[in-house]
Amino acid sequence: MNVEANHPKGSATEQVDGGPSSYRSTAILVGVLFLSSTATFVAGSQLITSYFSADRPRSSTLLAGVLLEGYTGLAVAGIGIAMLRILSRYNPLSARAYLALRVLECLTIVTVGVVMVVTKREVPNYDALIYAFTAVGGIIFAAVLYTAALVPRPLSGLGVIGYIVLLIGVVAALTDLADLSEGWGTIFFVPGGLFELVLPFVLFVKGFSIDPQRFR
């Protein structure tokens, strides 16, 4: 494929295999999916918690929460699919592992949601299980972003640290050392949450810093 020599390294709109706007579009899509998946998971989780803690719960509340989390599952799988082509140019094994983890995360969210709607019973520690996929996949994702310098390294470094902290939080939750939904346990979300909040806006403004030599 042809890459014009006068294109500067680091542009997300290089004339590579997807066309001049291909990777810019991917960056915007990934940014939107990150923001929307986070918002819908928080809202869905709150509705589900509200349903199981209410004296006279309404089925519509549970269904709405499950549907919101279902969108989250589709969104995170979409991130894995959207990033596959870019990440594969730098680390094919990590790209496939990231996609697999995001798909497993999606399947877990959907399966747990169906079980809760059918049985009207909460699945113990299901949030922690989902966060485990998020954390491991996030470590892989942020590590490739860092080594490939696809985004500013201070940001991707924050992502690596944030997802490691989240994974520690998952272990703490599963061993009853912390409650991730309240109190000091919410601290485990801070660095990773900051990464997922800032990353989309970096992608909207600058896109990925693509090395055109990788896409010849």
Kinemage of the C-alpha trace (Angstrom):
@kinemage 1
@onewidth
@group {chain A} dominant
@subgroup {mainchain}
@vectorlist {calphas} color= white
{ca met a 1} P 0.000 0.000 0.000
{ca asn a 2} L 1.191 3.525 -0.637
{ca val a 3} L 2.085 5.962 2.103
{ca glu a 4} L 3.128 9.418 0.950
{ca ala a 5} L 6.582 10.336 2.193
{ca asn a 6} L 5.596 13.848 3.211
{ca his a 7} L 3.051 12.685 5.744
{ca pro a 8} L 4.379 13.315 9.266
{ca lys a 9} L 4.798 10.393 11.637
{ca gly a 10} L 2.225 10.453 14.363
{ca ser a 11} L -0.783 11.455 12.298
{ca ala a 12} L -3.899 9.409 12.900
{ca thr a 13} L -5.017 10.109 9.324
{ca glu a 14} L -2.159 8.565 7.360
{ca gln a 15} L -2.870 7.229 3.855
{ca val a 16} L -2.732 3.644 5.037
{ca asp a 17} L -4.805 0.605 4.226
{ca gly a 18} L -8.073 2.004 5.578
{ca gly a 19} L -7.913 5.357 3.754
{ca pro a 20} L -7.047 8.838 4.989
{ca ser a 21} L -9.698 8.990 7.688
{ca ser a 22} L -9.713 5.340 8.719
{ca tyr a 23} L -7.743 5.574 11.954
{ca arg a 24} L -9.216 8.928 12.869
{ca ser a 25} L -12.651 7.341 12.671
{ca thr a 26} L -11.469 4.404 14.769
{ca ala a 27} L -10.141 6.775 17.420
{ca ile a 28} L -13.464 8.633 17.607
{ca leu a 29} L -15.436 5.372 17.722
{ca val a 30} L -13.277 3.962 20.512
{ca gly a 31} L -13.605 7.206 22.466
{ca val a 32} L -17.396 7.159 22.169
{ca leu a 33} L -17.564 3.500 23.192
{ca phe a 34} L -15.363 4.075 26.245
{ca leu a 35} L -17.476 6.970 27.481
{ca ser a 36} L -20.843 5.373 26.756
{ca ser a 37} L -19.918 1.960 28.181
{ca thr a 38} L -18.778 3.510 31.441
{ca ala a 39} L -21.919 5.637 31.763
{ca thr a 40} L -24.318 2.803 30.985
{ca phe a 41} L -22.595 0.343 33.306
{ca val a 42} L -22.742 2.791 36.212
{ca ala a 43} L -26.408 3.573 35.539
{ca gly a 44} L -27.323 -0.068 34.983
{ca ser a 45} L -25.521 -1.229 38.107
{ca gln a 46} L -27.327 1.394 40.194
{ca leu a 47} L -30.707 0.282 38.858
{ca ile a 48} L -29.936 -3.369 39.559
{ca thr a 49} L -28.771 -2.546 43.088
{ca ser a 50} L -31.904 -0.473 43.602
{ca tyr a 51} L -34.097 -3.377 42.496
{ca phe a 52} L -32.536 -5.908 44.858
{ca ser a 53} L -32.501 -3.502 47.810
{ca ala a 54} L -36.099 -2.275 47.430
{ca asp a 55} L -38.939 -3.512 49.626
{ca arg a 56} L -41.323 -3.632 46.661
{ca pro a 57} L -39.092 -3.917 43.600
{ca arg a 58} L -40.413 -3.301 40.106
{ca ser a 59} L -39.420 -5.713 37.358
{ca ser a 60} L -39.026 -2.815 34.951
{ca thr a 61} L -36.199 -1.436 37.100
{ca leu a 62} L -34.272 -4.698 36.869
{ca leu a 63} L -34.915 -4.998 33.144
{ca ala a 64} L -33.744 -1.442 32.499
{ca gly a 65} L -30.569 -2.048 34.488
{ca val a 66} L -29.836 -5.286 32.656
{ca leu a 67} L -30.441 -3.662 29.263
{ca leu a 68} L -28.073 -0.799 30.102
{ca glu a 69} L -25.397 -3.239 31.199
{ca gly a 70} L -26.113 -5.277 28.077
{ca tyr a 71} L -25.224 -2.229 25.998
{ca thr a 72} L -22.029 -1.980 28.027
{ca gly a 73} L -21.157 -5.534 27.051
{ca leu a 74} L -21.688 -4.831 23.371
{ca ala a 75} L -19.679 -1.606 23.639
{ca val a 76} L -16.640 -3.216 25.254
{ca ala a 77} L -16.678 -5.992 22.657
{ca gly a 78} L -16.874 -3.252 20.043
{ca ile a 79} L -13.753 -1.630 21.479
{ca gly a 80} L -11.871 -4.910 21.164
{ca ile a 81} L -13.003 -5.332 17.563
{ca ala a 82} L -12.227 -1.713 16.635
{ca met a 83} L -8.736 -1.877 18.149
{ca leu a 84} L -7.761 -5.247 16.667
{ca arg a 85} L -6.328 -3.903 13.421
{ca ile a 86} L -4.276 -1.170 15.084
{ca leu a 87} L -2.965 -3.204 18.018
{ca ser a 88} L -2.114 -6.145 15.739
{ca arg a 89} L 0.465 -4.010 13.933
{ca tyr a 90} L 2.410 -3.615 17.166
{ca asn a 91} L 1.663 -6.791 19.133
{ca pro a 92} L -0.577 -9.367 17.413
{ca leu a 93} L -0.770 -11.693 20.425
{ca ser a 94} L -1.809 -8.889 22.770
{ca ala a 95} L -4.337 -7.644 20.214
{ca arg a 96} L -6.019 -11.045 20.033
{ca ala a 97} L -5.875 -11.503 23.806
{ca tyr a 98} L -7.462 -8.085 24.324
{ca leu a 99} L -10.265 -8.885 21.882
{ca ala a 100} L -10.883 -12.255 23.536
{ca leu a 101} L -11.100 -10.703 27.008
{ca arg a 102} L -13.485 -7.992 25.855
{ca val a 103} L -15.730 -10.572 24.177
{ca leu a 104} L -15.659 -12.724 27.327
{ca glu a 105} L -16.552 -9.632 29.340
{ca cys a 106} L -19.504 -9.020 27.026
{ca leu a 107} L -20.698 -12.619 27.275
{ca thr a 108} L -20.395 -12.531 31.070
{ca ile a 109} L -22.426 -9.320 31.340
{ca val a 110} L -25.158 -10.624 29.037
{ca thr a 111} L -25.295 -14.073 30.672
{ca val a 112} L -25.485 -12.660 34.201
{ca gly a 113} L -28.150 -10.208 33.093
{ca val a 114} L -30.311 -12.965 31.625
{ca val a 115} L -29.925 -15.065 34.780
{ca met a 116} L -31.004 -12.155 36.982
{ca val a 117} L -34.031 -11.305 34.846
{ca val a 118} L -35.186 -14.931 34.722
{ca thr a 119} L -34.546 -15.858 38.366
{ca lys a 120} L -35.096 -12.409 39.944
{ca arg a 121} L -32.033 -13.144 42.057
{ca glu a 122} L -28.772 -11.239 42.286
{ca val a 123} L -25.624 -13.065 41.217
{ca pro a 124} L -23.029 -12.735 44.028
{ca asn a 125} L -19.851 -10.805 43.152
{ca tyr a 126} L -20.851 -10.465 39.508
{ca asp a 127} L -19.445 -6.922 39.389
{ca ala a 128} L -16.071 -8.175 40.607
{ca leu a 129} L -16.044 -10.873 37.925
{ca ile a 130} L -16.733 -8.301 35.221
{ca tyr a 131} L -14.081 -5.970 36.634
{ca ala a 132} L -11.581 -8.832 36.500
{ca phe a 133} L -11.992 -9.014 32.715
{ca thr a 134} L -11.828 -5.209 32.541
{ca ala a 135} L -8.621 -5.100 34.573
{ca val a 136} L -6.696 -7.836 32.765
{ca gly a 137} L -7.809 -6.636 29.350
{ca gly a 138} L -7.051 -3.053 30.327
{ca ile a 139} L -3.513 -3.895 31.405
{ca ile a 140} L -2.865 -5.473 28.002
{ca phe a 141} L -4.498 -2.570 26.155
{ca ala a 142} L -2.686 0.181 28.050
{ca ala a 143} L 0.640 -1.656 27.828
{ca val a 144} L 0.460 -1.767 24.028
{ca leu a 145} L -0.594 1.886 23.932
{ca tyr a 146} L 2.476 2.658 26.048
{ca thr a 147} L 5.071 0.617 24.151
{ca ala a 148} L 3.750 1.769 20.766
{ca ala a 149} L 3.292 5.392 21.929
{ca leu a 150} L -0.174 5.407 20.345
{ca val a 151} L -1.232 7.995 22.922
{ca pro a 152} L 0.894 10.162 25.241
{ca arg a 153} L 2.874 7.822 27.484
{ca pro a 154} L 1.932 9.531 30.762
{ca leu a 155} L -1.686 8.699 29.913
{ca ser a 156} L -1.090 5.093 28.887
{ca gly a 157} L 1.184 4.663 31.915
{ca leu a 158} L -1.682 5.850 34.087
{ca gly a 159} L -3.834 3.231 32.394
{ca val a 160} L -1.401 0.415 33.207
{ca ile a 161} L -1.233 1.506 36.841
{ca gly a 162} L -4.986 2.061 37.031
{ca tyr a 163} L -5.894 -1.392 35.761
{ca ile a 164} L -3.344 -3.054 38.049
{ca val a 165} L -4.915 -1.204 40.976
{ca leu a 166} L -8.368 -2.333 39.819
{ca leu a 167} L -7.190 -5.944 39.650
{ca ile a 168} L -5.913 -5.647 43.215
{ca gly a 169} L -9.328 -4.267 44.150
{ca val a 170} L -11.036 -7.254 42.538
{ca val a 171} L -8.926 -9.626 44.618
{ca ala a 172} L -9.729 -7.584 47.727
{ca ala a 173} L -13.443 -7.751 46.926
{ca leu a 174} L -13.438 -11.496 46.282
{ca thr a 175} L -11.630 -12.105 49.580
{ca asp a 176} L -14.039 -9.796 51.478
{ca leu a 177} L -11.304 -7.295 52.283
{ca ala a 178} L -13.085 -4.452 50.493
{ca asp a 179} L -16.447 -3.502 49.022
{ca leu a 180} L -15.884 -1.921 45.616
{ca ser a 181} L -19.307 -0.280 45.639
{ca glu a 182} L -18.830 1.890 48.716
{ca gly a 183} L -16.402 3.313 51.265
{ca trp a 184} L -12.673 3.106 50.800
{ca gly a 185} L -13.080 0.316 48.248
{ca thr a 186} L -14.059 2.854 45.600
{ca ile a 187} L -10.458 4.119 45.652
{ca phe a 188} L -9.540 1.157 43.448
{ca phe a 189} L -11.468 2.786 40.596
{ca val a 190} L -9.777 6.187 40.725
{ca pro a 191} L -6.658 5.833 38.514
{ca gly a 192} L -8.324 3.567 35.950
{ca gly a 193} L -11.432 5.714 35.917
{ca leu a 194} L -9.327 8.809 35.291
{ca phe a 195} L -7.618 7.052 32.388
{ca glu a 196} L -10.947 6.034 30.843
{ca leu a 197} L -12.255 9.573 31.260
{ca val a 198} L -9.255 11.349 29.708
{ca leu a 199} L -8.464 8.842 26.932
{ca pro a 200} L -11.628 9.490 24.870
{ca phe a 201} L -11.009 13.231 24.757
{ca val a 202} L -7.395 12.671 23.694
{ca leu a 203} L -8.698 10.421 20.924
{ca phe a 204} L -11.314 12.980 19.881
{ca val a 205} L -8.736 15.767 19.664
{ca lys a 206} L -5.539 14.031 18.498
{ca gly a 207} L -6.446 10.489 17.495
{ca phe a 208} L -3.842 7.729 17.648
{ca ser a 209} L -0.181 8.478 16.954
{ca ile a 210} L 0.136 6.031 14.088
{ca asp a 211} L 3.570 5.077 12.757
{ca pro a 212} L 3.000 4.787 8.969
{ca gln a 213} L 5.926 2.378 8.621
{ca arg a 214} L 3.867 -0.179 10.548
{ca phe a 215} L 1.040 0.017 8.028
{ca arg a 216} L 2.843 -0.391 4.725
